Amino acid sequence: MTADLFRTTDDHEELRAAVRDLVENKIAPYAAEVDEQARYPREAHDALVASDFHAPHVPEEYDGVGADALATCIVIEEIARGCVSSSLIPAVNKLGSLPVQLGGSEEIKRRYLPRLAAGEGFSYGLSEREAGSDTAAMTTRAVRDGDDWILRGRKAWISNAGESSFYTVLAVTDPDAGRGKGISAFVVEKDDPGFGFGEKERKLGIKGSPTRELLFDDVRIPGDRMIGEPGTGLKLALRTLDHTRVTIGAQAVGLAQGALDVATAYVQERRQFGKAIADFQGIQFMLADMAMHLEAARQMVYVAAAKSEREDDDLTFFGAAAKCLASDTAMSITTDAVQLLGGAGYTADFPLERMMRDAKITQIYEGTNQVQRIVMARSVLAR
């Protein structure tokens, strides 16, 4: 009896080759400059929009390319291999728009998804300064006013804030409904009166992806911009994260692969004691461990992506596991890659110090890895 082993299709590998070529020619050459100047990667944005890689998850019926979950992960993985900040363009677009895709009416899908497919960005507004892991403790409020809602408060740590045209925003609509039960989701448009942005955060990594607060000063939201039914927002937000944590895993895998590639090339060229340092067993053991852990993370991400596509019942566990394993792996591999280059790895002459800084956020956003372990443990205990 033979096992039905999981593997990517020829179409997936052709997609990988196309994205890799795009990244090598139009994105990676600007990665160091984007990081140094802490500026939005406009070159990457334009190249991704032109190639339909900026939001590949949008279904064909809404003018998108209809990439499956694994294909979307491959796109994000390959972009992150060259520039993590740029990989946040498709990752954030999926995160921001997936609530609309999962829980929105046909009307709201047709209003926003084609515009996303055409190149307008979509961000996600869930976290607050005092409601990060504890999402149910949010204080942003939406008060009904006739058929409209008046939005007040602020959201924090919002990726690509100010660049995106649309924002999925979670707000309390019924404070008396009980913890987490009175939260609803809305689409906020960038030019809505009363909607603004805070200053850009000064960050350790992913400096090309602006992170800012969203500010709501009596923002009037038409009732038809609520996503789903009142009070279902937090459930929808958490369901969204089950899917999009897989894409963060893909981002971490791509980053780790990029670091391993640089380190492998360097140790074959660098000579000490009369031979390439790749000939030393200690170096070989490091490379072997890096490659082994990277491949384990990649396979976990790909399996989780397949489960995301099918919406399997155990997606919550696999989404958390893929994100946690891949991001811990990326942090370890980038750190070891810097070590393999020695003093050179600590300089900006090589991309590894940037990659190591970028890797850290993958252990934090879309739920810290401590939260991922809580999510996984609950799934195990519920069996």
C-alpha positions in Angstrom: 0.0 0.0 0.0 1.4 3.4 -0.9 0.6 6.7 0.9 -1.1 9.5 -1.0 1.6 12.0 -0.3 1.0 15.7 -0.3 2.9 17.7 -3.0 2.6 20.9 -5.0 1.2 20.7 -8.5 3.0 21.8 -11.7 0.9 24.9 -11.7 2.1 25.8 -8.2 5.7 25.4 -9.2 5.2 27.4 -12.4 3.7 30.1 -10.2 6.7 29.9 -7.9 9.1 30.4 -10.8 7.2 33.4 -12.1 7.1 35.1 -8.7 10.8 34.3 -8.0 11.8 35.9 -11.3 9.7 39.0 -10.5 11.2 39.3 -7.1 14.8 38.9 -8.3 14.4 41.6 -11.0 11.9 44.1 -9.6 11.7 43.7 -5.8 14.9 42.4 -4.2 17.1 45.1 -5.7 15.2 47.7 -3.7 15.0 45.8 -0.4 18.0 47.3 1.4 17.0 50.9 0.3 13.4 50.4 1.4 14.7 49.2 4.9 17.3 52.0 5.2 14.8 54.7 4.2 11.8 53.1 6.0 9.7 53.8 3.0 6.8 52.0 1.4 8.1 49.6 -1.4 6.4 51.4 -4.2 8.5 49.5 -6.8 7.3 46.2 -5.4 3.7 47.5 -5.1 3.6 48.5 -8.8 5.2 45.3 -9.9 2.9 43.1 -7.9 -0.2 44.9 -9.1 0.9 44.7 -12.7 1.4 40.9 -12.3 -1.8 40.3 -10.2 0.3 39.0 -7.3 -0.8 41.8 -4.9 -4.0 40.0 -3.9 -4.0 36.6 -5.6 -6.6 35.2 -3.2 -9.5 37.3 -4.7 -12.0 34.9 -6.4 -12.4 35.1 -10.2 -16.1 36.1 -9.8 -14.8 39.4 -8.3 -12.3 40.0 -11.0 -9.4 38.4 -9.2 -7.2 35.5 -10.3 -8.7 33.1 -7.8 -5.5 31.6 -6.4 -6.0 28.8 -3.9 -4.7 29.1 -0.3 -1.5 27.2 -1.2 -0.8 29.3 -4.3 -1.3 32.5 -2.2 1.2 31.1 0.4 3.7 30.4 -2.4 3.4 34.0 -3.7 4.0 35.4 -0.2 6.8 32.9 0.5 8.7 33.9 -2.6 8.3 37.6 -2.1 9.5 37.3 1.5 12.6 35.4 0.3 13.7 38.7 -1.3 11.9 41.4 0.8 9.8 40.8 3.8 8.3 44.3 3.8 7.0 43.7 0.2 5.5 40.4 1.1 3.2 42.2 3.5 1.4 43.7 0.4 -0.4 40.4 -0.5 -0.4 39.2 3.1 -2.2 42.3 4.5 -4.6 42.5 1.5 -5.7 39.0 2.4 -6.0 39.7 6.1 -7.9 42.9 5.5 -10.3 41.6 2.9 -10.9 38.0 4.1 -13.7 39.0 6.6 -15.6 40.5 3.6 -15.0 37.3 1.7 -15.9 35.0 4.6 -18.8 36.9 6.1 -19.9 39.7 3.9 -23.1 40.0 1.9 -22.9 39.6 -1.9 -23.4 43.4 -2.2 -20.4 44.3 0.0 -18.3 41.7 -1.8 -19.1 43.2 -5.2 -18.4 46.7 -3.9 -14.9 46.0 -2.5 -13.3 42.9 -3.8 -13.1 44.0 -7.5 -11.4 47.2 -6.4 -8.9 45.2 -4.3 -8.3 43.0 -7.4 -7.7 46.2 -9.4 -4.9 47.4 -7.0 -6.5 49.2 -4.0 -5.2 47.9 -0.7 -7.1 46.5 2.3 -5.9 46.6 5.9 -7.2 45.0 9.1 -8.1 46.9 12.3 -8.5 44.6 15.3 -5.7 45.4 17.8 -5.7 48.3 20.3 -2.9 49.5 22.7 -4.6 47.8 25.6 -6.4 45.0 23.6 -3.7 43.1 21.8 -3.9 39.4 22.7 -7.0 40.2 24.7 -9.1 41.2 21.7 -12.4 41.1 23.5 -11.2 44.0 25.7 -11.4 46.5 22.8 -12.8 49.9 23.6 -13.5 51.3 20.1 -17.3 51.9 19.8 -19.8 52.1 17.0 -23.1 53.7 18.0 -26.2 53.4 15.9 -27.6 56.6 14.4 -30.6 55.8 12.2 -29.4 53.5 9.5 -25.8 54.5 10.1 -23.2 53.9 12.7 -20.9 56.5 14.4 -17.4 55.1 15.0 -15.2 56.4 17.8 -11.9 55.3 19.2 -8.6 54.1 17.8 -6.8 50.9 16.6 -3.1 50.2 16.9 -0.3 48.4 15.1 -2.1 48.5 11.7 0.0 47.2 8.8 0.1 49.3 5.7 -2.1 52.0 7.4 -2.3 55.1 5.2 -1.4 53.1 2.0 -4.6 51.0 1.9 -7.9 52.3 0.6 -10.1 50.1 2.8 -10.0 48.9 6.4 -11.9 46.1 8.1 -12.5 47.6 11.6 -13.8 45.8 14.7 -15.8 47.8 17.2 -18.2 47.3 20.1 -21.8 47.8 19.0 -23.5 46.3 22.1 -21.5 46.9 25.4 -24.1 45.0 27.4 -24.0 41.8 25.3 -21.3 40.2 27.3 -17.6 39.7 26.7 -16.8 39.4 23.0 -20.4 39.0 22.0 -21.3 42.6 21.1 -18.5 43.3 18.6 -19.3 44.0 14.9 -17.1 44.4 11.8 -17.3 47.3 9.4 -15.5 48.5 6.2 -14.0 52.0 6.6 -12.8 53.9 3.6 -9.7 56.0 3.6 -11.5 59.2 2.7 -14.4 58.8 5.3 -14.7 62.2 7.2 -13.3 61.9 10.7 -11.0 59.0 9.8 -7.3 59.6 10.2 -3.9 58.0 11.0 -1.3 58.3 13.7 2.4 58.8 13.2 4.4 55.9 11.7 5.8 53.6 14.4 9.6 53.4 14.5 10.3 49.7 14.3 13.0 47.1 14.5 12.1 45.5 11.2 9.6 45.4 8.3 10.4 49.1 7.9 8.9 49.3 4.5 5.5 48.4 5.7 4.0 51.5 7.5 2.5 50.6 10.9 0.2 53.3 12.3 -2.8 53.9 14.5 -6.3 54.3 13.0 -8.1 57.2 14.5 -11.9 57.5 14.5 -13.5 60.8 15.4 -17.2 60.4 14.9 -16.8 58.6 11.6 -20.2 57.9 10.0 -20.4 54.5 8.5 -23.5 53.6 6.4 -25.3 50.5 7.7 -24.6 48.5 4.5 -20.9 48.6 5.3 -21.3 46.3 8.3 -19.8 42.9 7.5 -22.2 40.2 8.5 -24.7 40.5 11.3 -24.4 42.7 14.4 -22.5 41.0 17.2 -20.7 38.5 15.0 -17.5 40.5 14.4 -15.2 38.8 16.9 -16.1 35.4 15.7 -15.4 36.5 12.2 -12.1 38.1 13.2 -10.9 34.9 14.8 -12.1 32.8 11.9 -10.1 35.1 9.6 -6.9 34.6 11.7 -7.2 30.8 11.4 -6.7 31.3 7.7 -4.2 34.2 7.6 -1.9 32.8 10.3 -1.0 30.3 7.6 0.2 33.1 5.3 2.4 34.5 8.1 3.9 31.0 8.3 4.6 31.2 4.5 6.2 34.6 5.0 8.5 33.2 7.7 9.4 30.2 5.5 10.4 32.5 2.6 12.4 34.7 4.9 14.2 31.7 6.3 14.9 30.3 2.9 16.4 33.6 1.8 18.7 33.7 4.8 19.8 30.1 4.2 20.5 30.9 0.6 22.8 33.8 1.5 24.6 31.8 4.2 25.1 28.8 2.0 26.7 30.8 -0.8 28.9 32.7 1.7 30.4 29.6 3.5 31.3 28.1 0.1 33.3 31.2 -0.8 34.8 32.2 2.5 38.2 30.6 3.1 39.9 30.0 6.5 42.9 27.8 7.3 43.4 27.1 3.6 39.9 25.8 2.7 36.3 26.9 2.4 34.6 27.1 5.7 31.8 24.9 4.3 34.3 22.1 4.5 34.3 22.2 8.3 32.0 19.8 10.0 30.8 22.3 12.5 29.5 24.6 9.7 28.0 21.6 7.9 26.0 20.6 11.0 24.6 24.1 11.3 23.6 24.1 7.7 22.0 20.7 8.0 19.9 21.7 11.0 18.9 25.0 9.3 17.7 23.1 6.2 16.0 20.4 8.2 14.0 22.8 10.4 13.1 24.9 7.4 11.7 22.0 5.4 9.7 20.9 8.4 8.2 24.4 8.7 7.5 24.6 5.0 5.6 21.2 5.0 3.6 22.3 8.0 2.6 25.6 6.2 1.7 23.8 3.0 -0.5 21.2 4.9 -2.1 24.1 6.8 -2.8 25.9 3.5 -4.5 22.8 2.1 -6.6 22.7 5.3 -7.4 26.4 4.9 -8.6 25.8 1.3 -10.9 23.0 2.5 -11.8 24.8 5.8 -11.1 21.7 7.7 -12.3 21.4 11.3 -8.8 21.3 12.6 -7.6 24.4 10.8 -7.5 26.4 14.1 -4.8 24.0 15.4 -2.9 23.8 12.1 -3.0 27.5 11.4 -1.6 28.3 14.8 1.0 25.5 14.5 2.2 26.6 11.1 2.6 30.2 12.1 4.3 29.3 15.4 6.7 26.7 14.0 7.6 28.7 10.9 8.2 32.0 12.7 10.3 30.3 15.5 12.3 28.6 12.7 12.8 31.9 10.8 14.1 33.6 14.0 16.5 30.7 14.6 17.7 30.4 11.0 18.3 34.1 10.5 20.3 34.3 13.7 22.4 31.3 12.7 22.9 32.8 9.2 24.3 36.0 10.8 26.6 33.8 12.9 27.9 31.9 9.8 29.0 35.2 8.2 30.6 36.3 11.4 31.4 40.0 11.5 30.2 40.4 7.9 26.8 39.1 8.9 26.5 41.9 11.4 26.9 44.6 8.8 24.5 46.1 6.3 26.7 45.0 3.5 24.8 41.7 3.6 21.0 41.3 3.9 21.1 38.9 6.9 21.0 41.6 9.7 17.9 43.0 8.0 16.4 39.5 7.7 17.1 38.8 11.4 15.4 42.0 12.4 12.4 41.3 10.0 12.1 37.7 11.4 11.2 38.9 14.9 7.8 40.3 14.0 6.7 37.0 12.6 6.7 35.7 16.2 4.5 38.6 17.3 1.9 39.7 14.9 -1.4 37.9 14.1 -1.1 36.5 17.7 2.2 36.1 19.6 3.6 32.6 19.6 2.7 32.3 23.3 -1.0 32.8 22.2 -0.5 30.3 19.4 0.6 27.7 21.9 -2.6 28.5 24.0 -4.7 28.0 20.8 -3.0 24.7 20.1 -3.3 23.4 23.7 -7.0 24.2 23.7 -7.4 22.1 20.5 -5.4 19.2 22.0 -7.4 19.3 25.3 -10.7 19.4 23.4 -10.1 16.1 21.6 
